[in-house]
Amino acid sequence: MRLKDRIKADIKDAMRAKDVTKRDTLRNLNAAIKQVEVDERKELSDSDVEAILSKYLKQREDALAQFKDAGRDDLVAKEASEIEIVKTYLPEPLSDEELKELVEKIAKELNATAMKDMGKVMGAVKKEVGSRADGSKVNKFFKEILS
């Protein structure tokens, strides 16, 4: 079952179960997917949908951090539950050790020795792991390798 279809089916299940948080989160995801499809006039693949989910997850994590700083515990709980729901649709992320090894391997293969090579390395890593790695972590590990 395609990821997009799975989200639509889970919206129906959440409605039947009267799970408001899950229903609303999945509706937001579905709306984001439809928006991209309409804007780009194409049918999205699972990897495209994963990219949208990753972006949505990052937004929720940023909002969570801001709500924690502001002391809004009610909104912190809501964002945390949305984050958990979205994570169930994304592939398991690479561990820091695995990602660091991969960045080192790719940097060595591309003979990356300076900051100007970061784009090549990040592109190659992103191509290999897709949405299983956060770009900021790849950036951090590449900078560690250079120093």
Secondary structure, DSSP 8 states (H G I E B T S, - for coil): --HHHHHHHHHHHHHHHT-HHHHHHHHHHHHHHHHHHHHHTS---HHHHHHHHHHHHHHHHHHHHHHHHHT-HHHHHHHHHHHHHHHTTS-----HHHHHHHHHHHHHHTT--SGGGHHHHHHHHHHHHGGGS-HHHHHHHHHHHH-
